[in-house]
């Protein structure tokens, strides 16, 4: 009996059990989308970070570090993410929880925008929902690609079989339990990721004789691997392994740090702030999330890729850098422990896909179905409409994921930029600037999201999130100041939330 198979089987059975249990706890649309706003500090913290990190934390980011060590901005990327997440928890969480509860008890980001500005036309809700669905297609596809790579390497399945298994499991517990199932499974998955990224590099370093031996091995391969200001090249197909490629560019540094801006516009993360039981729980959640759910896993991920360079070396380089965590685990641990740690990869993948499916389905049901098709739909009907939407969205993402040549980090970076540029400026200005107007936010969503969609045609190496975020922010300021002031009831509500 293969221990890895047994471990995976037990883990998947646990997830489906959670889905069945929480099915009985889901009675209304608020329960299905936000869990009735009853999450405690620990579940909020770990589910927020687990839904954030997806497969790129254990596949994409270690792959970047393996191909470049600390060069090419991987360290700057981690710094940008850490700072962005900390600001998000410190400044956005409390204000968003209060505002979404006060502004018509909003349960989606789209609904919050509509209630915040008293938009009777539903324009801002429609525009928001369209961009949510578009970019979550890419995000969900990235997770399915990551799942395909995991099952290919671990079990030898072909790519189609791997995609199908992962998609069916995620569909099962998300369809049944909604947000409650997603949050509790994310709590389990977030803890697994934390342990995996804490244990794996430590054990590998010990087996190599200590951190000094790792650094010595890196320096012997190429001293540029130890410099954050130098870049290297890695291409298995071209037989290029960590060859020096000059100094890191200013654009590369800015692009890497800019990942932190994306946090302010990620609906699947922001929903955790909306769902927490009370604002009094936020400080505790923030501490847990930043230390256990962010800093340690993030830098553990970088360390996995860096140690992988020294562990495998130029003599045995990996064909796909994004497999470094999987290969390191299988080489370092006995099969039973390896099975548990590889389940963490599946955890990372599932913990984000389930959240993305939930946000996308809520956008379709709350912002289209209930507004334009069935205005008087019962809560039971809305829940089942959301479950149907989960199936349809996952099916489309499943088809998109058949591009096996796409890397996990490429797909994630595109979706991350799309959400950050489309929703980040609008959310921040809506929460913190009283003068913000509805036409300004609608324009910013279209301009920010549109810039990300079209930026690739410019040929620029600058990360599309940077111009998208800046242009969207500028649009809000200019259009708000040139247009009419918000209605008095809108500014009064803003002051009420500000003083809560």
KOLTORKOL-156229 format. One record per residue (C-alpha): residue number from 1; residue in three letters; x, y, z. Coordinates in steps of 0.5 Angstrom, whole numbers. Layout:
> resi, resn, X, Y, Z
> NUM, ALA, X, Y, Z
...
//
This chain:
> resi, resn, X, Y, Z
> 1, UNK, 0, 0, 0
> 2, UNK, 3, 7, -2
> 3, UNK, 3, 11, 4
> 4, UNK, 3, 18, -1
> 5, UNK, -4, 15, -4
> 6, UNK, -7, 13, 3
> 7, UNK, -5, 20, 6
> 8, UNK, -8, 24, 0
> 9, UNK, -14, 19, 0
> 10, UNK, -15, 21, 8
> 11, UNK, -14, 28, 7
> 12, UNK, -19, 29, 1
> 13, UNK, -24, 25, 5
> 14, UNK, -23, 30, 11
> 15, UNK, -25, 36, 6
> 16, UNK, -31, 32, 3
> 17, UNK, -33, 31, 11
> 18, UNK, -33, 38, 12
> 19, UNK, -37, 40, 6
> 20, UNK, -43, 35, 8
> 21, UNK, -43, 37, 15
> 22, UNK, -43, 45, 13
> 23, UNK, -48, 43, 8
> 24, UNK, -53, 43, 14
> 25, UNK, -51, 49, 17
> 26, UNK, -52, 53, 10
> 27, UNK, -59, 56, 10
> 28, UNK, -59, 63, 7
> 29, UNK, -55, 67, 2
> 30, UNK, -51, 70, 7
> 31, UNK, -49, 64, 10
> 32, UNK, -47, 61, 3
> 33, UNK, -43, 67, 1
> 34, UNK, -40, 70, 8
> 35, UNK, -42, 64, 13
> 36, UNK, -47, 69, 17
> 37, UNK, -41, 73, 19
> 38, UNK, -39, 69, 25
> 39, UNK, -32, 67, 23
> 40, UNK, -27, 67, 29
> 41, UNK, -20, 70, 29
> 42, UNK, -16, 64, 28
> 43, UNK, -21, 61, 22
> 44, UNK, -21, 68, 19
> 45, UNK, -13, 69, 19
> 46, UNK, -11, 62, 16
> 47, UNK, -17, 62, 11
> 48, UNK, -15, 69, 9
> 49, UNK, -8, 67, 8
> 50, UNK, -10, 60, 5
> 51, UNK, -14, 63, 0
> 52, UNK, -9, 68, -2
> 53, UNK, -3, 64, -3
> 54, UNK, -6, 58, -7
> 55, UNK, -1, 54, -11
> 56, UNK, 4, 59, -13
> 57, UNK, 6, 59, -6
> 58, UNK, 9, 52, -6
> 59, UNK, 10, 51, -14
> 60, UNK, 10, 58, -17
> 61, UNK, 15, 62, -12
> 62, UNK, 19, 57, -10
> 63, UNK, 20, 56, -18
> 64, UNK, 22, 63, -18
> 65, UNK, 27, 62, -13
> 66, UNK, 30, 56, -16
> 67, UNK, 31, 59, -22
> 68, UNK, 34, 65, -19
> 69, UNK, 35, 65, -12
> 70, UNK, 35, 72, -9
> 71, UNK, 36, 75, -16
> 72, UNK, 31, 77, -21
> 73, UNK, 27, 81, -15
> 74, UNK, 24, 74, -12
> 75, UNK, 26, 77, -5
> 76, UNK, 23, 84, -7
> 77, UNK, 17, 80, -9
> 78, UNK, 16, 77, -2
> 79, UNK, 18, 84, 1
> 80, UNK, 12, 87, -3
> 81, UNK, 7, 82, -1
> 82, UNK, 9, 82, 6
> 83, UNK, 8, 90, 7
> 84, UNK, 2, 90, 2
> 85, UNK, -2, 84, 7
> 86, UNK, 0, 88, 13
> 87, UNK, -3, 95, 11
> 88, UNK, -9, 91, 8
> 89, UNK, -10, 88, 15
> 90, UNK, -8, 94, 19
> 91, UNK, -12, 99, 15
> 92, UNK, -17, 96, 11
> 93, UNK, -20, 90, 15
> 94, UNK, -24, 94, 20
> 95, UNK, -26, 99, 16
> 96, UNK, -29, 94, 11
> 97, UNK, -32, 90, 16
> 98, UNK, -36, 96, 19
> 99, UNK, -38, 99, 12
> 100, UNK, -40, 93, 9
> 101, UNK, -45, 92, 15
> 102, UNK, -47, 99, 15
> 103, UNK, -48, 100, 8
> 104, UNK, -54, 95, 7
> 105, UNK, -51, 89, 10
> 106, UNK, -47, 88, 4
> 107, UNK, -45, 81, 2
> 108, UNK, -41, 82, -4
> 109, UNK, -36, 87, -6
> 110, UNK, -40, 89, -12
> 111, UNK, -46, 90, -7
> 112, UNK, -42, 94, -3
> 113, UNK, -40, 99, -8
> 114, UNK, -47, 100, -10
> 115, UNK, -50, 101, -3
> 116, UNK, -44, 106, -1
> 117, UNK, -46, 110, -7
> 118, UNK, -53, 109, -7
> 119, UNK, -53, 107, -14
> 120, UNK, -60, 106, -17
> 121, UNK, -58, 104, -24
> 122, UNK, -54, 98, -22
> 123, UNK, -48, 100, -26
> 124, UNK, -43, 100, -21
> 125, UNK, -45, 93, -19
> 126, UNK, -45, 90, -26
> 127, UNK, -38, 93, -28
> 128, UNK, -35, 90, -22
> 129, UNK, -38, 83, -23
> 130, UNK, -36, 83, -30
> 131, UNK, -29, 84, -28
> 132, UNK, -29, 79, -22
> 133, UNK, -31, 73, -27
> 134, UNK, -26, 75, -32
> 135, UNK, -20, 75, -28
> 136, UNK, -22, 69, -23
> 137, UNK, -23, 65, -29
> 138, UNK, -15, 66, -30
> 139, UNK, -14, 65, -23
> 140, UNK, -18, 59, -22
> 141, UNK, -14, 56, -28
> 142, UNK, -8, 57, -25
> 143, UNK, -10, 53, -19
> 144, UNK, -12, 47, -24
> 145, UNK, -6, 48, -27
> 146, UNK, -2, 47, -21
> 147, UNK, -6, 41, -19
> 148, UNK, -5, 38, -25
> 149, UNK, 3, 39, -24
> 150, UNK, 2, 36, -17
> 151, UNK, -2, 29, -19
> 152, UNK, 3, 28, -25
> 153, UNK, 9, 29, -21
> 154, UNK, 7, 25, -15
> 155, UNK, 2, 19, -18
> 156, UNK, 4, 19, -25
> 157, UNK, -3, 21, -28
> 158, UNK, -4, 24, -35
> 159, UNK, -5, 32, -34
> 160, UNK, -13, 31, -36
> 161, UNK, -14, 26, -31
> 162, UNK, -10, 30, -26
> 163, UNK, -14, 36, -27
> 164, UNK, -21, 32, -27
> 165, UNK, -19, 29, -20
> 166, UNK, -18, 36, -17
> 167, UNK, -24, 40, -20
> 168, UNK, -29, 34, -18
> 169, UNK, -26, 35, -10
> 170, UNK, -26, 42, -10
> 171, UNK, -33, 42, -13
> 172, UNK, -36, 37, -8
> 173, UNK, -34, 41, -2
> 174, UNK, -35, 48, -5
> 175, UNK, -42, 46, -8
> 176, UNK, -44, 43, -1
> 177, UNK, -42, 48, 4
> 178, UNK, -41, 54, 1
> 179, UNK, -37, 59, 5
> 180, UNK, -37, 56, 12
> 181, UNK, -34, 49, 9
> 182, UNK, -29, 54, 5
> 183, UNK, -27, 57, 11
> 184, UNK, -26, 51, 15
> 185, UNK, -22, 47, 10
> 186, UNK, -18, 53, 9
> 187, UNK, -16, 54, 16
> 188, UNK, -14, 46, 16
> 189, UNK, -10, 48, 9
> 190, UNK, -7, 54, 12
> 191, UNK, -4, 50, 18
> 192, UNK, -2, 45, 13
> 193, UNK, 2, 50, 9
> 194, UNK, 5, 53, 15
> 195, UNK, 8, 47, 17
> 196, UNK, 10, 44, 10
> 197, UNK, 14, 51, 9
> 198, UNK, 17, 51, 16
> 199, UNK, 19, 44, 16
> 200, UNK, 22, 42, 9
> 201, UNK, 27, 47, 8
> 202, UNK, 30, 46, 15
> 203, UNK, 30, 39, 14
> 204, UNK, 34, 39, 8
> 205, UNK, 39, 44, 10
> 206, UNK, 40, 39, 16
> 207, UNK, 41, 34, 11
> 208, UNK, 46, 38, 7
> 209, UNK, 50, 40, 13
> 210, UNK, 48, 46, 15
> 211, UNK, 46, 53, 12
> 212, UNK, 54, 55, 12
> 213, UNK, 54, 49, 7
> 214, UNK, 48, 51, 3
> 215, UNK, 51, 58, 2
> 216, UNK, 58, 55, 0
> 217, UNK, 55, 51, -5
> 218, UNK, 51, 57, -8
> 219, UNK, 57, 61, -8
> 220, UNK, 61, 55, -12
> 221, UNK, 55, 55, -17
> 222, UNK, 55, 62, -18
> 223, UNK, 57, 68, -13
> 224, UNK, 51, 72, -17
> 225, UNK, 46, 67, -13
> 226, UNK, 48, 70, -7
> 227, UNK, 47, 77, -9
> 228, UNK, 40, 81, -9
> 229, UNK, 42, 86, -14
> 230, UNK, 45, 81, -19
> 231, UNK, 41, 76, -24
> 232, UNK, 42, 69, -27
> 233, UNK, 39, 65, -33
> 234, UNK, 36, 58, -32
> 235, UNK, 33, 54, -38
> 236, UNK, 33, 47, -38
> 237, UNK, 32, 46, -45
> 238, UNK, 38, 51, -47
> 239, UNK, 42, 47, -42
> 240, UNK, 43, 54, -39
> 241, UNK, 44, 53, -31
> 242, UNK, 44, 59, -27
> 243, UNK, 49, 63, -31
> 244, UNK, 50, 71, -30
> 245, UNK, 46, 76, -33
> 246, UNK, 48, 82, -31
> 247, UNK, 45, 87, -25
> 248, UNK, 37, 87, -24
> 249, UNK, 34, 93, -27
> 250, UNK, 30, 99, -23
> 251, UNK, 23, 96, -27
> 252, UNK, 24, 89, -24
> 253, UNK, 25, 92, -17
> 254, UNK, 19, 96, -18
> 255, UNK, 15, 91, -21
> 256, UNK, 16, 86, -16
> 257, UNK, 15, 91, -10
> 258, UNK, 8, 93, -13
> 259, UNK, 5, 86, -12
> 260, UNK, 4, 89, -5
> 261, UNK, -1, 94, -8
> 262, UNK, -5, 88, -11
> 263, UNK, -8, 86, -4
> 264, UNK, -13, 92, -4
> 265, UNK, -17, 89, -9
> 266, UNK, -17, 81, -8
> 267, UNK, -25, 80, -7
> 268, UNK, -23, 73, -4
> 269, UNK, -19, 76, 1
> 270, UNK, -23, 82, 3
> 271, UNK, -29, 77, 4
> 272, UNK, -25, 75, 10
> 273, UNK, -25, 81, 13
> 274, UNK, -33, 82, 12
> 275, UNK, -34, 75, 15
> 276, UNK, -31, 76, 21
> 277, UNK, -35, 76, 28
> 278, UNK, -33, 82, 30
> 279, UNK, -28, 88, 29
> 280, UNK, -26, 86, 36
> 281, UNK, -23, 80, 33
> 282, UNK, -19, 83, 28
> 283, UNK, -12, 85, 32
> 284, UNK, -12, 78, 34
> 285, UNK, -13, 75, 27
> 286, UNK, -8, 80, 24
> 287, UNK, -3, 78, 29
> 288, UNK, -4, 71, 27
> 289, UNK, -4, 72, 20
> 290, UNK, 2, 76, 19
> 291, UNK, 6, 72, 23
> 292, UNK, 4, 65, 22
> 293, UNK, 0, 66, 15
> 294, UNK, 4, 70, 12
> 295, UNK, 12, 72, 14
> 296, UNK, 14, 65, 16
> 297, UNK, 11, 61, 10
> 298, UNK, 13, 67, 5
> 299, UNK, 20, 67, 6
> 300, UNK, 20, 59, 7
> 301, UNK, 18, 59, 0
> 302, UNK, 24, 63, -2
> 303, UNK, 28, 58, 2
> 304, UNK, 25, 52, -1
> 305, UNK, 27, 54, -8
> 306, UNK, 34, 57, -6
> 307, UNK, 36, 50, -2
> 308, UNK, 33, 47, -8
> 309, UNK, 39, 50, -12
> 310, UNK, 44, 47, -7
> 311, UNK, 41, 40, -6
> 312, UNK, 40, 38, -14
> 313, UNK, 46, 43, -17
> 314, UNK, 48, 43, -24
> 315, UNK, 49, 36, -24
> 316, UNK, 42, 34, -23
> 317, UNK, 38, 40, -25
> 318, UNK, 30, 40, -25
> 319, UNK, 26, 40, -32
> 320, UNK, 21, 45, -29
> 321, UNK, 23, 49, -23
> 322, UNK, 16, 50, -21
> 323, UNK, 17, 42, -18
> 324, UNK, 22, 44, -13
> 325, UNK, 18, 43, -7
> 326, UNK, 15, 37, -9
> 327, UNK, 22, 34, -11
> 328, UNK, 25, 36, -5
> 329, UNK, 20, 33, 0
> 330, UNK, 20, 27, -4
> 331, UNK, 28, 26, -3
> 332, UNK, 28, 29, 4
> 333, UNK, 22, 25, 8
> 334, UNK, 20, 18, 9
> 335, UNK, 13, 17, 4
> 336, UNK, 8, 18, 10
> 337, UNK, 11, 25, 12
> 338, UNK, 12, 26, 5
> 339, UNK, 5, 25, 3
> 340, UNK, 3, 29, 9
> 341, UNK, 7, 35, 6
> 342, UNK, 5, 34, -1
> 343, UNK, -2, 34, 1
> 344, UNK, 0, 42, 3
> 345, UNK, 1, 43, -4
> 346, UNK, -6, 41, -6
> 347, UNK, -9, 45, 0
> 348, UNK, -5, 51, -3
> 349, UNK, -9, 50, -9
> 350, UNK, -16, 48, -6
> 351, UNK, -16, 54, -1
> 352, UNK, -16, 59, -7
> 353, UNK, -20, 56, -12
> 354, UNK, -26, 54, -7
> 355, UNK, -25, 62, -5
> 356, UNK, -25, 64, -12
> 357, UNK, -31, 60, -14
> 358, UNK, -35, 62, -8
> 359, UNK, -34, 70, -10
> 360, UNK, -35, 69, -18
> 361, UNK, -41, 65, -16
> 362, UNK, -44, 70, -11
> 363, UNK, -42, 76, -17
> 364, UNK, -47, 72, -22
> 365, UNK, -52, 70, -17
> 366, UNK, -52, 77, -13
> 367, UNK, -51, 82, -18
> 368, UNK, -54, 79, -24
> 369, UNK, -59, 73, -23
> 370, UNK, -62, 77, -17
> 371, UNK, -62, 84, -20
> 372, UNK, -65, 82, -27
> 373, UNK, -68, 75, -27
> 374, UNK, -71, 73, -20
> 375, UNK, -72, 80, -16
> 376, UNK, -76, 76, -11
> 377, UNK, -72, 69, -11
> 378, UNK, -72, 66, -4
> 379, UNK, -66, 64, 0
> 380, UNK, -66, 57, -2
> 381, UNK, -67, 59, -9
> 382, UNK, -61, 63, -9
> 383, UNK, -57, 58, -5
> 384, UNK, -58, 53, -11
> 385, UNK, -57, 58, -16
> 386, UNK, -50, 60, -13
> 387, UNK, -48, 52, -13
> 388, UNK, -50, 52, -20
> 389, UNK, -46, 58, -22
> 390, UNK, -40, 54, -18
> 391, UNK, -41, 48, -23
> 392, UNK, -41, 53, -29
> 393, UNK, -35, 57, -27
> 394, UNK, -31, 51, -25
> 395, UNK, -32, 48, -32
> 396, UNK, -30, 54, -36
> 397, UNK, -24, 55, -32
> 398, UNK, -23, 47, -33
> 399, UNK, -23, 48, -40
> 400, UNK, -18, 54, -40
> 401, UNK, -13, 50, -36
> 402, UNK, -12, 45, -41
> 403, UNK, -6, 50, -44
> 404, UNK, -1, 46, -40
> 405, UNK, 5, 50, -42
> 406, UNK, 3, 56, -38
> 407, UNK, 6, 57, -31
> 408, UNK, 3, 58, -25
> 409, UNK, 6, 64, -23
> 410, UNK, 4, 67, -30
> 411, UNK, -3, 66, -29
> 412, UNK, -3, 68, -22
> 413, UNK, 1, 75, -23
> 414, UNK, -4, 77, -29
> 415, UNK, -10, 75, -25
> 416, UNK, -7, 79, -19
> 417, UNK, -6, 85, -23
> 418, UNK, -13, 85, -26
> 419, UNK, -16, 85, -19
> 420, UNK, -11, 90, -16
> 421, UNK, -12, 95, -21
> 422, UNK, -19, 94, -22
> 423, UNK, -22, 94, -15
> 424, UNK, -16, 96, -11
> 425, UNK, -16, 104, -12
> 426, UNK, -24, 104, -12
> 427, UNK, -24, 100, -5
> 428, UNK, -19, 105, -2
> 429, UNK, -22, 111, -4
> 430, UNK, -29, 109, -2
> 431, UNK, -27, 107, 5
> 432, UNK, -22, 113, 6
> 433, UNK, -24, 119, 2
> 434, UNK, -31, 122, 3
> 435, UNK, -31, 126, -3
> 436, UNK, -31, 120, -8
> 437, UNK, -36, 119, -13
> 438, UNK, -40, 113, -16
> 439, UNK, -38, 115, -23
> 440, UNK, -31, 116, -21
> 441, UNK, -30, 109, -18
> 442, UNK, -34, 106, -24
> 443, UNK, -29, 109, -29
> 444, UNK, -23, 107, -25
> 445, UNK, -25, 99, -25
> 446, UNK, -26, 100, -32
> 447, UNK, -19, 103, -33
> 448, UNK, -15, 99, -28
> 449, UNK, -18, 93, -31
> 450, UNK, -18, 95, -38
> 451, UNK, -10, 97, -37
> 452, UNK, -8, 90, -35
> 453, UNK, -12, 87, -40
> 454, UNK, -9, 91, -46
> 455, UNK, -2, 92, -43
> 456, UNK, 1, 86, -46
> 457, UNK, 1, 90, -53
> 458, UNK, 6, 95, -50
> 459, UNK, 11, 91, -50
> 460, UNK, 14, 94, -43
> 461, UNK, 17, 90, -38
> 462, UNK, 13, 94, -32
> 463, UNK, 8, 90, -29
> 464, UNK, 1, 91, -31
> 465, UNK, -1, 92, -24
> 466, UNK, 3, 99, -23
> 467, UNK, 0, 103, -29
> 468, UNK, -7, 100, -28
> 469, UNK, -7, 102, -21
> 470, UNK, -4, 109, -22
> 471, UNK, -9, 111, -28
> 472, UNK, -15, 108, -24
> 473, UNK, -13, 112, -18
> 474, UNK, -12, 118, -22
> 475, UNK, -18, 117, -25
> 476, UNK, -22, 117, -18
> 477, UNK, -19, 124, -16
> 478, UNK, -20, 128, -22
> 479, UNK, -27, 125, -24
> 480, UNK, -29, 126, -16
> 481, UNK, -27, 133, -16
> 482, UNK, -30, 135, -23
> 483, UNK, -36, 132, -21
> 484, UNK, -42, 134, -17
> 485, UNK, -41, 132, -9
> 486, UNK, -44, 126, -6
> 487, UNK, -51, 126, -3
> 488, UNK, -51, 128, 4
> 489, UNK, -54, 121, 6
> 490, UNK, -47, 118, 3
> 491, UNK, -43, 123, 7
> 492, UNK, -46, 122, 13
> 493, UNK, -46, 115, 13
> 494, UNK, -38, 115, 11
> 495, UNK, -37, 120, 18
> 496, UNK, -41, 115, 22
> 497, UNK, -37, 109, 19
> 498, UNK, -31, 113, 20
> 499, UNK, -33, 114, 28
> 500, UNK, -35, 107, 29
//
